[in-house]
Amino acid sequence: MGKTLSPEGQAAIRAAIDEACKDQTQGLPNVAFVVVNKDGQEILAHAAGTRGIGQDEPATPDSVYWIASFTKMITGVACMHFYRDNLRDQNYDEFCARFDDFMQPLVNQPGETWEYGINIDWAGIMVERVTGVPLSEYFQKSIFEPLGLNDIGFFPSEAMKKRLISMTQRAQDGTLSQGHHPNHMPLDEFNEDEKKFIFNSGGGGCFSTPRDYAQLLAALLNNGVSPTTGNQILSKSTVDSMFENQIPHMPDFGRAGLPAAKPDLTNPVQELYPLPDRTPQGWGLTWMITPSPTGRTATSAFWAGIANCFWWCDREKGIAGVITTQVLPFGDPKLVPLWVNIEAAVYNSLI
C-alpha cells in the first residue's frame, strides 16, 4: 500500500496554496500541486488562482503548463528506453555530423566540470538520428502512450490549448503583468509541413498538465512500470542507474551557481539547491540528486522548469511531487518558499 497524507496535512497545504494566490498583483497568479505515491495514486491534487493575469477561469491540476526543463527528464528516459531496446554499440560517426572546425572551442575537458547548457538537446537530436523519427513521435509511442498520458507533448492539442496557462512576468518591484511566452511557436497555427521545422527541444520543449507529469514520476517510483496501466518503459536496473550519482568527484558542482544572462528570464541562482553544512551534491541521468531539509531522502531526484516549475521524486519514501506556475523570471521569490514549505508539509503529513 502506498503512502498517503493526513487530512490535517492536506488541509494545511491547500490553505497555503490558496493564500499564495490571493494577491493577483504581487502574489502568484496560479499554482498547481500534485503529489503521487508509487501506486500512482494522487495523495494530493490542488490548484489555486486563475489561468493568467486578467482572466477569470480558475487554474486546475488539469491546466496545461509549459514545463520547459522538465522535458530533460523525459529525454533521459527516452535515451535509456532506446538503449534498453537496442543493446548494441552505436557508431558515433554514423549519427553525428562532421565539422572541419569549430567557432566555439571546448569550455572544459569532458568529465572535469558540470556545465548547464544545451547538452540534453543534443541527446534528443541523437535519439532522432538513431531512430529516424521526430523526438515528439518517439516520446509519444515509447513513453506517453504506454503510460496512458494524453495531455503532454511538444505540440499541445486544441483541447490542451483551451486549458493553457498564460505566461506572467514579475517586475523588479514585485508586480505582475501579462508576459510573452518564450515557447510560442508550438502554440501558433501551422500545417504539417511547417511543423517539421519546429525544433523538438529535448531540453525544454514540452507542455503538460501537472497530473500527467506526476504519473511519469510515478512510473519512476515504481521501477519503470506504470502503476496505472501496468506497462513497462524502463527496467528496474535502468531506473536504478539513472538515480546513481554520475559525478561523485564533484560534490559541490551545484554551488557555483548560475548568472542571470537574461534577467527577464531568470534571477541569479547562487546555488542549484542550497543545503546546510556543504552536504554532497550529486547528478543522475538528467536530474540533480540531493536530500533536503524538507524530509526528502539523499537519493531523491529533482529538477525545475524556467517558468518556476519544480518536481521531485523520492523512491525511498515512495512519493513524488510537481508544483507548477507560469511566472518569469526563474527563482521567483514567492513560488520558491511556497514550494519548500509545502514539500516539507507533505513529509510531515505522511501516514
C-alpha positions as a Markdown table, in Angstrom:
| # | Residue | x | y | z |
|---|---|---|---|---|
| 1 | Met | 0.0 | 0.0 | 0.0 |
| 2 | Gly | 1.4 | 3.4 | -1.0 |
| 3 | Lys | 1.8 | 6.3 | 1.3 |
| 4 | Thr | -0.9 | 8.9 | 1.9 |
| 5 | Leu | -1.3 | 12.2 | 3.7 |
| 6 | Ser | -3.2 | 13.0 | 6.9 |
| 7 | Pro | -6.4 | 15.1 | 6.4 |
| 8 | Glu | -4.9 | 17.8 | 8.5 |
| 9 | Gly | -1.8 | 18.0 | 6.4 |
| 10 | Gln | -3.8 | 18.1 | 3.2 |
| 11 | Ala | -5.9 | 20.9 | 4.5 |
| 12 | Ala | -2.9 | 22.9 | 5.5 |
| 13 | Ile | -1.2 | 22.5 | 2.1 |
| 14 | Arg | -4.4 | 23.6 | 0.3 |
| 15 | Ala | -4.7 | 26.6 | 2.5 |
| 16 | Ala | -1.1 | 27.6 | 1.9 |
| 17 | Ile | -1.6 | 27.4 | -1.9 |
| 18 | Asp | -4.8 | 29.4 | -1.7 |
| 19 | Glu | -3.2 | 32.1 | 0.4 |
| 20 | Ala | -0.3 | 32.4 | -2.0 |
| 21 | Cys | -2.6 | 33.1 | -4.9 |
| 22 | Lys | -4.9 | 35.6 | -3.2 |
| 23 | Asp | -3.0 | 38.7 | -4.3 |
| 24 | Gln | -3.1 | 38.8 | -8.0 |
| 25 | Thr | -0.9 | 41.9 | -8.3 |
| 26 | Gln | 2.1 | 40.8 | -6.3 |
| 27 | Gly | 1.5 | 37.3 | -5.2 |
| 28 | Leu | 1.2 | 34.3 | -7.5 |
| 29 | Pro | -1.2 | 34.2 | -10.5 |
| 30 | Asn | -1.7 | 30.5 | -10.1 |
| 31 | Val | -0.2 | 27.4 | -8.6 |
| 32 | Ala | -0.9 | 23.7 | -9.1 |
| 33 | Phe | 0.5 | 21.0 | -6.9 |
| 34 | Val | 0.2 | 17.2 | -7.4 |
| 35 | Val | 1.7 | 14.5 | -5.2 |
| 36 | Val | 1.6 | 10.8 | -6.1 |
| 37 | Asn | 2.7 | 7.6 | -4.4 |
| 38 | Lys | 4.4 | 4.5 | -6.0 |
| 39 | Asp | 0.9 | 3.1 | -6.7 |
| 40 | Gly | 0.2 | 6.1 | -8.9 |
| 41 | Gln | -2.5 | 7.4 | -6.5 |
| 42 | Glu | -2.8 | 11.1 | -6.2 |
| 43 | Ile | -2.5 | 11.7 | -2.5 |
| 44 | Leu | -2.9 | 15.4 | -3.1 |
| 45 | Ala | -4.0 | 17.4 | -6.1 |
| 46 | His | -4.9 | 21.1 | -5.7 |
| 47 | Ala | -4.7 | 24.3 | -7.6 |
| 48 | Ala | -5.5 | 28.0 | -7.0 |
| 49 | Gly | -5.5 | 31.2 | -8.9 |
| 50 | Thr | -6.5 | 31.8 | -12.5 |
| 51 | Arg | -5.1 | 30.9 | -15.9 |
| 52 | Gly | -3.4 | 34.2 | -16.1 |
| 53 | Ile | -3.5 | 38.0 | -15.4 |
| 54 | Gly | -6.9 | 39.4 | -16.1 |
| 55 | Gln | -8.5 | 36.0 | -16.6 |
| 56 | Asp | -11.4 | 34.6 | -14.6 |
| 57 | Glu | -11.1 | 30.9 | -15.4 |
| 58 | Pro | -9.5 | 29.0 | -12.5 |
| 59 | Ala | -6.3 | 27.1 | -12.7 |
| 60 | Thr | -6.7 | 23.3 | -12.0 |
| 61 | Pro | -4.4 | 20.3 | -11.9 |
| 62 | Asp | -5.6 | 19.6 | -15.4 |
| 63 | Ser | -4.4 | 23.0 | -16.7 |
| 64 | Val | -1.6 | 23.0 | -19.3 |
| 65 | Tyr | 1.8 | 24.4 | -18.5 |
| 66 | Trp | 4.9 | 24.9 | -20.5 |
| 67 | Ile | 7.1 | 22.6 | -18.4 |
| 68 | Ala | 10.4 | 23.7 | -20.0 |
| 69 | Ser | 13.3 | 21.9 | -18.5 |
| 70 | Phe | 11.0 | 19.2 | -17.0 |
| 71 | Thr | 11.5 | 17.9 | -20.6 |
| 72 | Lys | 15.1 | 16.9 | -19.8 |
| 73 | Met | 13.9 | 14.0 | -17.6 |
| 74 | Ile | 11.7 | 12.8 | -20.4 |
| 75 | Thr | 14.6 | 12.9 | -22.9 |
| 76 | Gly | 16.7 | 11.0 | -20.4 |
| 77 | Val | 14.0 | 8.3 | -20.1 |
| 78 | Ala | 13.8 | 8.2 | -24.0 |
| 79 | Cys | 17.6 | 7.7 | -24.3 |
| 80 | Met | 17.6 | 4.9 | -21.7 |
| 81 | His | 14.4 | 3.3 | -23.3 |
| 82 | Phe | 16.1 | 3.2 | -26.6 |
| 83 | Tyr | 19.2 | 1.7 | -25.1 |
| 84 | Arg | 17.1 | -1.0 | -23.4 |
| 85 | Asp | 15.6 | -2.0 | -26.7 |
| 86 | Asn | 18.7 | -1.7 | -28.7 |
| 87 | Leu | 21.5 | -3.3 | -26.7 |
| 88 | Arg | 24.3 | -2.8 | -29.3 |
| 89 | Asp | 27.1 | -0.4 | -29.8 |
| 90 | Gln | 26.1 | 2.7 | -31.8 |
| 91 | Asn | 28.7 | 4.1 | -34.1 |
| 92 | Tyr | 29.4 | 7.7 | -33.2 |
| 93 | Asp | 30.4 | 8.7 | -36.8 |
| 94 | Glu | 27.3 | 7.1 | -38.2 |
| 95 | Phe | 24.9 | 9.5 | -36.4 |
| 96 | Cys | 27.0 | 12.7 | -35.8 |
| 97 | Ala | 27.6 | 15.5 | -38.3 |
| 98 | Arg | 31.2 | 16.4 | -39.1 |
| 99 | Phe | 32.8 | 19.8 | -39.0 |
| 100 | Asp | 36.2 | 20.9 | -40.3 |
| 101 | Asp | 36.5 | 23.4 | -37.4 |
| 102 | Phe | 34.6 | 24.9 | -34.5 |
| 103 | Met | 33.9 | 28.6 | -33.8 |
| 104 | Gln | 33.5 | 27.7 | -30.1 |
| 105 | Pro | 36.2 | 25.5 | -28.6 |
| 106 | Leu | 35.7 | 23.2 | -25.6 |
| 107 | Val | 34.8 | 25.2 | -22.5 |
| 108 | Asn | 36.4 | 22.4 | -20.4 |
| 109 | Gln | 37.6 | 18.9 | -20.8 |
| 110 | Pro | 34.9 | 16.2 | -20.7 |
| 111 | Gly | 34.3 | 14.9 | -17.2 |
| 112 | Glu | 36.1 | 17.8 | -15.4 |
| 113 | Thr | 33.3 | 20.3 | -14.9 |
| 114 | Trp | 29.5 | 20.2 | -14.7 |
| 115 | Glu | 28.1 | 22.8 | -17.2 |
| 116 | Tyr | 24.5 | 23.8 | -17.6 |
| 117 | Gly | 23.7 | 24.1 | -21.3 |
| 118 | Ile | 22.1 | 22.6 | -24.4 |
| 119 | Asn | 23.6 | 19.1 | -23.8 |
| 120 | Ile | 20.2 | 17.4 | -23.4 |
| 121 | Asp | 19.0 | 19.0 | -26.6 |
| 122 | Trp | 21.9 | 17.2 | -28.3 |
| 123 | Ala | 20.9 | 14.0 | -26.6 |
| 124 | Gly | 17.4 | 14.4 | -28.1 |
| 125 | Ile | 18.8 | 15.0 | -31.5 |
| 126 | Met | 20.8 | 11.8 | -31.2 |
| 127 | Val | 17.6 | 9.9 | -30.4 |
| 128 | Glu | 16.0 | 11.3 | -33.6 |
| 129 | Arg | 19.0 | 10.3 | -35.7 |
| 130 | Val | 19.3 | 6.8 | -34.4 |
| 131 | Thr | 15.5 | 6.1 | -34.6 |
| 132 | Gly | 14.7 | 8.1 | -37.7 |
| 133 | Val | 11.6 | 9.7 | -36.2 |
| 134 | Pro | 11.0 | 13.1 | -34.6 |
| 135 | Leu | 11.5 | 13.2 | -30.8 |
| 136 | Ser | 7.9 | 14.1 | -30.4 |
| 137 | Glu | 6.9 | 10.9 | -32.0 |
| 138 | Tyr | 9.4 | 8.8 | -30.0 |
| 139 | Phe | 8.1 | 10.3 | -26.8 |
| 140 | Gln | 4.5 | 9.6 | -27.8 |
| 141 | Lys | 4.9 | 6.0 | -28.9 |
| 142 | Ser | 7.6 | 4.9 | -26.3 |
| 143 | Ile | 6.6 | 6.8 | -23.2 |
| 144 | Phe | 3.3 | 8.7 | -23.2 |
| 145 | Glu | 1.1 | 6.1 | -24.8 |
| 146 | Pro | 2.3 | 3.2 | -22.6 |
| 147 | Leu | 1.8 | 5.4 | -19.5 |
| 148 | Gly | -1.7 | 6.4 | -20.7 |
| 149 | Leu | -0.8 | 10.1 | -20.9 |
| 150 | Asn | -2.9 | 12.3 | -23.2 |
| 151 | Asp | -2.0 | 15.9 | -22.0 |
| 152 | Ile | 1.7 | 16.1 | -22.6 |
| 153 | Gly | 4.0 | 16.7 | -25.5 |
| 154 | Phe | 5.8 | 19.2 | -27.7 |
| 155 | Phe | 2.7 | 20.2 | -29.6 |
| 156 | Pro | -0.4 | 20.9 | -27.5 |
| 157 | Ser | -3.7 | 19.6 | -29.0 |
| 158 | Glu | -6.6 | 22.0 | -29.4 |
| 159 | Ala | -8.1 | 20.6 | -26.2 |
| 160 | Met | -4.9 | 21.3 | -24.4 |
| 161 | Lys | -4.6 | 24.9 | -25.7 |
| 162 | Lys | -8.1 | 25.6 | -24.3 |
| 163 | Arg | -6.6 | 24.9 | -20.8 |
| 164 | Leu | -3.3 | 26.6 | -21.3 |
| 165 | Ile | -1.9 | 28.8 | -18.5 |
| 166 | Ser | -0.7 | 32.2 | -19.8 |
| 167 | Met | 2.8 | 33.5 | -19.0 |
| 168 | Thr | 3.2 | 36.1 | -16.3 |
| 169 | Gln | 6.1 | 38.5 | -15.8 |
| 170 | Arg | 7.2 | 39.7 | -12.4 |
| 171 | Ala | 8.8 | 43.2 | -12.4 |
| 172 | Gln | 11.7 | 44.1 | -10.0 |
| 173 | Asp | 9.2 | 45.8 | -7.7 |
| 174 | Gly | 7.3 | 42.6 | -7.4 |
| 175 | Thr | 4.2 | 43.5 | -9.5 |
| 176 | Leu | 2.8 | 41.0 | -12.0 |
| 177 | Ser | 1.8 | 41.7 | -15.6 |
| 178 | Gln | 0.9 | 39.6 | -18.7 |
| 179 | Gly | 4.1 | 38.2 | -20.2 |
| 180 | His | 5.4 | 37.0 | -23.5 |
| 181 | His | 5.6 | 33.2 | -24.0 |
| 182 | Pro | 9.2 | 32.2 | -24.8 |
| 183 | Asn | 8.0 | 28.9 | -26.4 |
| 184 | His | 5.2 | 30.3 | -28.5 |
| 185 | Met | 5.8 | 28.5 | -31.8 |
| 186 | Pro | 4.1 | 25.2 | -30.9 |
| 187 | Leu | 1.1 | 27.3 | -29.8 |
| 188 | Asp | 0.8 | 29.2 | -33.2 |
| 189 | Glu | -1.1 | 28.0 | -36.2 |
| 190 | Phe | 0.9 | 25.7 | -38.5 |
| 191 | Asn | 0.4 | 23.0 | -41.1 |
| 192 | Glu | 2.2 | 19.6 | -41.1 |
| 193 | Asp | 4.9 | 20.8 | -43.4 |
| 194 | Glu | 5.6 | 23.8 | -41.2 |
| 195 | Lys | 5.6 | 21.6 | -38.1 |
| 196 | Lys | 8.6 | 19.7 | -39.4 |
| 197 | Phe | 10.7 | 22.9 | -38.9 |
| 198 | Ile | 9.7 | 23.4 | -35.3 |
| 199 | Phe | 12.6 | 22.2 | -33.1 |
| 200 | Asn | 11.7 | 19.3 | -30.8 |
| 201 | Ser | 13.7 | 20.6 | -27.9 |
| 202 | Gly | 14.7 | 17.7 | -25.6 |
| 203 | Gly | 16.0 | 20.2 | -23.2 |
| 204 | Gly | 12.9 | 22.3 | -22.7 |
| 205 | Gly | 10.1 | 22.0 | -25.3 |
| 206 | Cys | 7.2 | 20.1 | -23.7 |
| 207 | Phe | 3.9 | 21.2 | -22.4 |
| 208 | Ser | 2.0 | 19.1 | -19.8 |
| 209 | Thr | -0.6 | 19.1 | -17.1 |
| 210 | Pro | 0.7 | 18.5 | -13.6 |
| 211 | Arg | -1.3 | 15.4 | -13.4 |
| 212 | Asp | 0.3 | 13.8 | -16.4 |
| 213 | Tyr | 3.8 | 14.6 | -15.4 |
| 214 | Ala | 3.1 | 13.2 | -11.9 |
| 215 | Gln | 2.2 | 9.9 | -13.5 |
| 216 | Leu | 5.5 | 9.9 | -15.3 |
| 217 | Leu | 7.2 | 10.3 | -11.9 |
| 218 | Ala | 5.0 | 7.5 | -10.5 |
| 219 | Ala | 6.5 | 5.2 | -13.1 |
| 220 | Leu | 10.0 | 6.0 | -11.8 |
| 221 | Leu | 8.8 | 5.4 | -8.3 |
| 222 | Asn | 7.5 | 2.0 | -9.4 |
| 223 | Asn | 10.8 | 0.9 | -11.0 |
| 224 | Gly | 9.9 | 1.8 | -14.6 |
| 225 | Val | 6.4 | 0.3 | -14.7 |
| 226 | Ser | 3.3 | 2.4 | -14.9 |
| 227 | Pro | 1.3 | 1.6 | -11.7 |
| 228 | Thr | -1.9 | 2.6 | -13.5 |
| 229 | Thr | -1.5 | 0.9 | -16.9 |
| 230 | Gly | 1.0 | -1.9 | -16.0 |
| 231 | Asn | 3.1 | -1.1 | -19.0 |
| 232 | Gln | 6.9 | -1.0 | -18.6 |
| 233 | Ile | 9.0 | 1.8 | -20.1 |
| 234 | Leu | 12.3 | 1.0 | -18.3 |
| 235 | Ser | 13.7 | -1.9 | -16.3 |
| 236 | Lys | 14.4 | -1.6 | -12.6 |
| 237 | Ser | 18.1 | -1.8 | -13.2 |
| 238 | Thr | 17.9 | 1.1 | -15.7 |
| 239 | Val | 16.0 | 3.3 | -13.3 |
| 240 | Asp | 18.5 | 2.4 | -10.6 |
| 241 | Ser | 21.3 | 3.5 | -12.8 |
| 242 | Met | 19.6 | 6.8 | -13.6 |
| 243 | Phe | 19.4 | 7.5 | -9.9 |
| 244 | Glu | 23.1 | 6.8 | -9.3 |
| 245 | Asn | 25.4 | 9.8 | -8.8 |
| 246 | Gln | 27.4 | 10.1 | -12.1 |
| 247 | Ile | 29.9 | 12.7 | -10.7 |
| 248 | Pro | 30.9 | 11.7 | -7.2 |
| 249 | His | 34.1 | 13.5 | -7.7 |
| 250 | Met | 32.2 | 16.8 | -7.9 |
| 251 | Pro | 30.3 | 17.0 | -4.6 |
| 252 | Asp | 30.0 | 20.8 | -4.8 |
| 253 | Phe | 29.1 | 21.1 | -8.5 |
| 254 | Gly | 25.9 | 23.0 | -7.9 |
| 255 | Arg | 27.4 | 25.6 | -5.6 |
| 256 | Ala | 29.0 | 27.6 | -8.4 |
| 257 | Gly | 25.5 | 29.0 | -9.2 |
| 258 | Leu | 24.2 | 30.3 | -12.5 |
| 259 | Pro | 24.4 | 34.0 | -13.5 |
| 260 | Ala | 21.4 | 35.8 | -14.9 |
| 261 | Ala | 22.4 | 36.2 | -18.6 |
| 262 | Lys | 18.8 | 37.4 | -19.3 |
| 263 | Pro | 17.3 | 39.0 | -16.2 |
| 264 | Asp | 13.8 | 38.9 | -17.8 |
| 265 | Leu | 14.1 | 35.1 | -17.9 |
| 266 | Thr | 16.0 | 34.2 | -14.7 |
| 267 | Asn | 17.2 | 35.7 | -11.5 |
| 268 | Pro | 20.8 | 34.9 | -10.5 |
| 269 | Val | 21.0 | 31.4 | -8.9 |
| 270 | Gln | 23.5 | 31.3 | -6.1 |
| 271 | Glu | 23.2 | 27.5 | -5.7 |
| 272 | Leu | 21.2 | 25.0 | -7.7 |
| 273 | Tyr | 19.8 | 23.7 | -4.4 |
| 274 | Pro | 21.1 | 25.2 | -1.2 |
| 275 | Leu | 22.0 | 22.7 | 1.5 |
| 276 | Pro | 23.4 | 23.2 | 5.0 |
| 277 | Asp | 26.9 | 22.0 | 6.0 |
| 278 | Arg | 28.0 | 21.6 | 2.4 |
| 279 | Thr | 26.1 | 18.3 | 2.1 |
| 280 | Pro | 27.5 | 16.5 | -1.0 |
| 281 | Gln | 25.5 | 17.0 | -4.2 |
| 282 | Gly | 25.0 | 14.5 | -7.0 |
| 283 | Trp | 23.9 | 14.3 | -10.6 |
| 284 | Gly | 22.0 | 11.4 | -12.1 |
| 285 | Leu | 21.0 | 10.9 | -15.7 |
| 286 | Thr | 19.2 | 14.3 | -16.4 |
| 287 | Trp | 18.4 | 15.3 | -12.8 |
| 288 | Met | 20.1 | 16.5 | -9.6 |
| 289 | Ile | 20.3 | 14.1 | -6.7 |
| 290 | Thr | 20.0 | 15.7 | -3.3 |
| 291 | Pro | 18.4 | 15.4 | 0.1 |
| 292 | Ser | 16.5 | 18.3 | 1.5 |
| 293 | Pro | 15.6 | 19.7 | 4.9 |
| 294 | Thr | 12.0 | 19.2 | 3.8 |
| 295 | Gly | 12.4 | 15.5 | 4.5 |
| 296 | Arg | 13.5 | 14.3 | 1.1 |
| 297 | Thr | 16.0 | 11.4 | 1.3 |
| 298 | Ala | 19.6 | 11.6 | 0.0 |
| 299 | Thr | 18.9 | 9.6 | -3.2 |
| 300 | Ser | 16.0 | 11.7 | -4.3 |
| 301 | Ala | 15.9 | 13.4 | -7.7 |
| 302 | Phe | 14.7 | 16.9 | -8.5 |
| 303 | Trp | 14.8 | 19.4 | -11.3 |
| 304 | Ala | 13.0 | 22.6 | -12.5 |
| 305 | Gly | 11.4 | 24.4 | -15.4 |
| 306 | Ile | 12.3 | 28.1 | -16.1 |
| 307 | Ala | 8.8 | 29.4 | -15.5 |
| 308 | Asn | 9.1 | 28.3 | -11.9 |
| 309 | Cys | 8.0 | 24.7 | -12.1 |
| 310 | Phe | 9.6 | 22.1 | -9.8 |
| 311 | Trp | 9.4 | 18.4 | -9.4 |
| 312 | Trp | 11.0 | 15.8 | -7.0 |
| 313 | Cys | 11.0 | 12.0 | -6.9 |
| 314 | Asp | 11.8 | 10.2 | -3.7 |
| 315 | Arg | 12.0 | 6.4 | -4.4 |
| 316 | Glu | 13.0 | 5.6 | -0.8 |
| 317 | Lys | 9.9 | 7.2 | 0.7 |
| 318 | Gly | 7.7 | 6.3 | -2.3 |
| 319 | Ile | 6.4 | 9.8 | -3.1 |
| 320 | Ala | 6.9 | 12.3 | -5.9 |
| 321 | Gly | 5.5 | 15.8 | -6.4 |
| 322 | Val | 5.1 | 18.5 | -9.0 |
| 323 | Ile | 4.5 | 22.2 | -8.4 |
| 324 | Thr | 3.8 | 24.5 | -11.3 |
| 325 | Thr | 3.1 | 28.1 | -12.2 |
| 326 | Gln | 4.0 | 30.2 | -15.2 |
| 327 | Val | 5.9 | 33.2 | -13.9 |
| 328 | Leu | 9.2 | 34.7 | -15.1 |
| 329 | Pro | 12.0 | 35.2 | -14.2 |
| 330 | Phe | 13.1 | 31.9 | -12.7 |
| 331 | Gly | 13.7 | 31.7 | -9.0 |
| 332 | Asp | 10.6 | 33.6 | -8.1 |
| 333 | Pro | 10.6 | 34.9 | -4.5 |
| 334 | Lys | 7.0 | 33.9 | -3.9 |
| 335 | Leu | 7.0 | 30.5 | -5.5 |
| 336 | Val | 10.3 | 29.0 | -4.2 |
| 337 | Pro | 9.4 | 29.5 | -0.5 |
| 338 | Leu | 5.9 | 28.1 | -1.1 |
| 339 | Trp | 7.4 | 25.0 | -2.8 |
| 340 | Val | 9.8 | 24.4 | 0.1 |
| 341 | Asn | 7.1 | 24.8 | 2.7 |
| 342 | Ile | 4.5 | 22.6 | 1.2 |
| 343 | Glu | 7.0 | 19.9 | 0.3 |
| 344 | Ala | 8.0 | 19.9 | 4.0 |
| 345 | Ala | 4.3 | 19.7 | 4.9 |
| 346 | Val | 4.0 | 16.6 | 2.7 |
| 347 | Tyr | 6.7 | 14.8 | 4.5 |
| 348 | Asn | 5.4 | 15.9 | 7.9 |
| 349 | Ser | 1.9 | 14.6 | 7.0 |
| 350 | Leu | 2.8 | 11.2 | 5.5 |
| 351 | Ile | 0.9 | 8.3 | 7.0 |
